[in-house]
Amino acid sequence: MTGFEVAIASAAIAGAGVAGASYIQQGKAQKKAESAQEQQLANQSRIENEAKLRMANEESEQTAIDTRNTAKQRQRARTVGAGGRQDTILTGPQGVGAAPSGGQKTLLGT
């Protein structure tokens, strides 16, 4: 082999080495991109699940609040109705009371 043939052969081998290295780097980049995509899908799925749980918790909290408010309204209604006829504006549970004492202040100052 002449020097020229050796130079051509070494250039061909070097070119093949560069092409092989480029192919390996391309494969690594593709695997890295696929891994990043899988990670992104997993994160998106996790976020969706957390949102569903949060909505379910908010709904159950709202249901508990509604139940509590309904119970308070019923209790209030029972309390108002419990007085019956014994608590009216004109008489209290003891009947007609004594005349108000003069020691209390009125709007006119006495």
C-alpha positions as CSV (number, residue, x, y, z in Angstrom):
1,M,0.0,0.0,0.0
2,T,1.1,3.4,-0.8
3,G,0.9,6.4,1.6
4,F,-2.0,7.7,-0.4
5,E,-4.0,4.5,0.0
6,V,-3.2,4.4,3.8
7,A,-4.4,7.9,4.1
8,I,-7.7,7.1,2.3
9,A,-8.2,4.0,4.4
10,S,-7.6,5.8,7.7
11,A,-9.9,8.6,6.6
12,A,-12.6,6.0,5.8
13,I,-12.1,4.3,9.2
14,A,-12.2,7.7,11.0
15,G,-15.4,8.6,9.1
16,A,-17.0,5.4,10.1
17,G,-16.0,6.0,13.7
18,V,-17.6,9.5,13.7
19,A,-20.7,8.1,12.1
20,G,-20.9,5.4,14.8
21,A,-20.4,7.8,17.6
22,S,-23.1,10.1,16.1
23,Y,-25.5,7.1,16.0
24,I,-24.8,6.3,19.6
25,Q,-25.3,9.9,20.7
26,Q,-28.5,10.0,18.7
27,G,-29.7,6.9,20.5
28,K,-28.9,8.3,23.9
29,A,-30.7,11.6,23.1
30,Q,-33.8,9.6,22.0
31,K,-33.8,7.6,25.2
32,K,-33.4,10.7,27.3
33,A,-36.3,12.4,25.4
34,E,-38.5,9.3,25.9
35,S,-37.6,9.2,29.6
36,A,-38.4,12.9,30.0
37,Q,-41.8,12.3,28.3
38,E,-42.6,9.4,30.6
39,Q,-41.7,11.5,33.6
40,Q,-43.9,14.3,32.4
41,L,-46.9,11.9,31.9
42,A,-46.3,10.5,35.4
43,N,-46.3,14.0,36.9
44,Q,-49.5,15.0,34.9
45,S,-51.2,11.8,36.1
46,R,-50.2,12.5,39.8
47,I,-51.4,16.1,39.5
48,E,-54.8,14.9,38.1
49,N,-55.2,12.4,40.9
50,E,-54.4,15.1,43.5
51,A,-57.0,17.4,42.0
52,K,-59.6,14.7,42.1
53,L,-58.9,14.0,45.7
54,R,-59.0,17.7,46.5
55,M,-62.4,18.1,44.8
56,A,-63.7,15.0,46.7
57,N,-62.5,16.5,50.0
58,E,-64.1,19.8,49.2
59,E,-67.4,18.2,48.4
60,S,-67.4,16.1,51.6
61,E,-66.5,19.2,53.6
62,Q,-69.3,21.2,51.9
63,T,-71.7,18.3,52.7
64,A,-70.6,18.4,56.4
65,I,-71.1,22.1,56.5
66,D,-74.6,21.8,55.0
67,T,-75.5,19.1,57.5
68,R,-74.2,21.2,60.4
69,N,-76.2,24.3,59.1
70,T,-79.3,22.2,58.8
71,A,-79.0,20.9,62.3
72,K,-78.5,24.4,63.6
73,Q,-81.6,25.6,61.8
74,R,-83.6,22.8,63.3
75,Q,-82.3,23.5,66.8
76,R,-83.1,27.2,66.4
77,A,-86.6,26.3,65.2
78,R,-87.1,24.0,68.2
79,T,-85.8,26.6,70.6
80,V,-88.2,29.3,69.2
81,G,-91.1,26.9,69.4
82,A,-90.3,25.6,72.8
83,G,-91.4,28.7,74.7
84,G,-95.0,28.2,73.7
85,R,-97.7,30.4,75.3
86,Q,-95.9,30.9,78.5
87,D,-93.5,33.4,77.0
88,T,-95.4,36.2,75.4
89,I,-94.8,39.9,75.1
90,L,-97.4,40.8,77.7
91,T,-96.6,38.1,80.3
92,G,-93.7,36.0,81.2
93,P,-93.7,32.5,82.7
94,Q,-94.8,34.0,86.1
95,G,-97.7,35.9,84.7
96,V,-98.3,39.7,84.8
97,G,-95.3,41.2,86.5
98,A,-95.2,44.2,88.8
99,A,-95.0,47.8,87.4
100,P,-91.5,48.8,86.4
101,S,-89.6,50.5,89.1
102,G,-88.7,54.1,88.8
103,G,-85.0,53.6,89.0
104,Q,-84.5,52.7,85.4
105,K,-83.6,55.4,82.9
106,T,-85.9,56.1,80.0
107,L,-85.4,58.0,76.8
108,L,-86.4,61.2,78.5
109,G,-83.7,60.8,81.1
110,T,-85.6,59.9,84.2
